[in-house]
C-alpha cells in the first residue's frame, strides 16, 4: 500500500514539525522528550521514503 501525494505531504509537514519540537525540547534540556520526538520524526520519514511492501501470494 503506497501513500497518496496528499498523505505524503501531510507526513512531510509532520516530520518537520516533530523535528522542530525535538530541537526545542533538546535546547530546553528535556532530553527524554527530544528523544521521543526524534524517534517519531524518523519513523514518519521512513514511512514516506520506504518502498511499498509487497504481499506474497498464497501460491508461493
C-alpha positions in Angstrom: 0.0 0.0 0.0 1.6 3.2 -1.1 0.8 6.7 0.2 -1.1 9.2 -1.8 0.5 12.6 -2.6 -1.8 14.2 0.0 -0.9 11.7 2.7 2.8 12.0 1.9 2.6 15.8 2.0 0.9 15.7 5.4 3.5 13.3 6.8 6.3 15.6 5.5 4.7 18.5 7.3 4.5 16.5 10.5 8.2 15.3 10.1 9.3 19.0 10.0 7.0 19.9 13.0 8.3 17.0 15.1 11.9 17.8 14.2 11.4 21.4 15.3 9.8 20.3 18.5 12.6 17.8 19.2 15.2 20.6 18.7 13.3 22.9 21.0 13.0 20.2 23.7 16.7 19.4 23.4 17.7 23.0 23.7 15.4 23.3 26.8 17.1 20.3 28.5 14.1 18.0 28.0 16.2 15.2 26.5 13.6 12.4 27.1 11.0 14.4 25.1 13.6 15.3 22.5 14.5 11.6 22.0 10.9 10.6 21.7 10.1 13.3 19.2 13.3 12.4 17.2 12.2 8.8 17.1 8.7 9.8 15.8 10.4 12.0 13.2 12.5 9.1 12.0 9.6 6.7 11.8 7.4 9.1 9.8 10.4 9.9 7.5 10.9 6.2 6.9 7.3 5.7 6.2 7.4 8.3 3.5 10.7 7.0 1.9 10.2 3.3 2.2 9.0 1.5 -0.9 5.6 -0.1 -0.6 5.8 -3.6 0.9 5.0 -6.5 -1.4 2.4 -9.0 -0.4 3.3 -12.6 -1.1 0.8 -14.5 -3.0 -0.7 -17.6 -1.3 0.7 -19.8 -4.1 4.3 -19.2 -3.2 
